[in-house]
Amino acid sequence: MDFECSKVLVPCLQELAEDPNLVTVPKRYIRYDDETQIQTNSSVISSDEIPVINFQNLLLMSESDNSELYESELNKLHLACKDWGFFQLVNHGVSNCLVEKIKEGVEELYKLPIEEKRKKLWRNPGEKEGFGDSGFLIGMMSFSLYSTCCLEEPSLISKPSSSFKLAMMLISQMEKILGIKSKEISKLFEDGIQGMCLHYYPPCPQPDQVSGLAPHSDAAAITILYQLNQVDGFQVNKDGMWIPIITNGIYLSNIHRAVVNSAKERMSIVTFLNANEDCDIGPIQSLVTQQKPALYKTMTSKEYIKLMFSREYNGKFHIDLFKL
């Protein structure tokens, strides 16, 4: 996909974090806005409040004896998408063995000597694959794997991957909830693009002064996050709202962020499901009526992604860019 990426040559924050003499954060990484209050802000949402969806219950639709349980879980999914734009998925069928294998791969990847990373896997200005960070972030390094993966042996990726199948099954359930035609949304993702990002957040000496990952909403239709170790750091903002295009404002795209701590490293893997770049993205026709006309423009997926990545990487998204 052809869109503008950062032109800034990114330094190696992992190398910086491993410096035993590092006791303060370099000034270039300190955030001087409200986001520096990330870990002390009393408005941080408790994990107990986050909706939990049992995926196995969503697979009971063909079993008449369990129809009530299925409908209940489907309604929970609808409310989670509508009110939160985020939920925890349990009993999702992705094996612990696979997640552990990916974790081992991430650890091996980040333990490679700096020289080898720079030689083979570094992201140069304007590139969208490889090691690096975005300059205004601290403690976050990512290796992005797309369809044109630069790894010689991308053993962490299988086609189609478990996360892709899971995302498509969730979209199928959302189509049922919204009462739209079968595959009216899912057809947009036939021959679509799945991105993957491996995040490593090293310990930070001043976690209250920096942001692991600035507040933002994703350009992808569905983002699936796998936490690879038991270290807190991912946070969601229920009150921060970015209104998506496809559901004509019915479902939210959650604003979220990552924070760092002074004692432990944190690892996660994120997968993104994006539509085929040649298809049109806009309000689904089944959801457009005289009472609720289309609120947003229709454009190609390629144009949409390019516009999304042309904005500043934070949660203050200008929805007016998409409004009619």
Sequence and secondary structure as in RCSB ss.txt:
>XXXX:A:sequence
MDFECSKVLVPCLQELAEDPNLVTVPKRYIRYDDETQIQTNSSVISSDEIPVINFQNLLLMSESDNSELYESELN
KLHLACKDWGFFQLVNHGVSNCLVEKIKEGVEELYKLPIEEKRKKLWRNPGEKEGFGDSGFLIGMMSFSLYSTCC
LEEPSLISKPSSSFKLAMMLISQMEKILGIKSKEISKLFEDGIQGMCLHYYPPCPQPDQVSGLAPHSDAAAITIL
YQLNQVDGFQVNKDGMWIPIITNGIYLSNIHRAVVNSAKERMSIVTFLNANEDCDIGPIQSLVTQQKPALYKTMT
SKEYIKLMFSREYNGKFHIDLFKL
>XXXX:A:secstr
       S    HHHHHT TT  S  GGG   SGGGGTTT TT   GGGS EEEGGGGG TT GGGHHHHHHHHH
HHHHIIIIIS  EEES    HHHHHHHHHHHHHHHTS HHHIIIIIB  TT  SSB   SS SS EEEEE TT  
 SS TT  SS HHHHHHHHHHHHHHHHHT  TTTTGGGGTT EEEEEEEEE   S GGG  SEEEE  SSSEEEE
EE SS   EEEEEEEEE  TTTTTSS EEEEEE   SS  EEEEEEEEE  TTSEES  GGG  SSS   B  EE
HHHHHHHHTTS SSS   GGGTB 
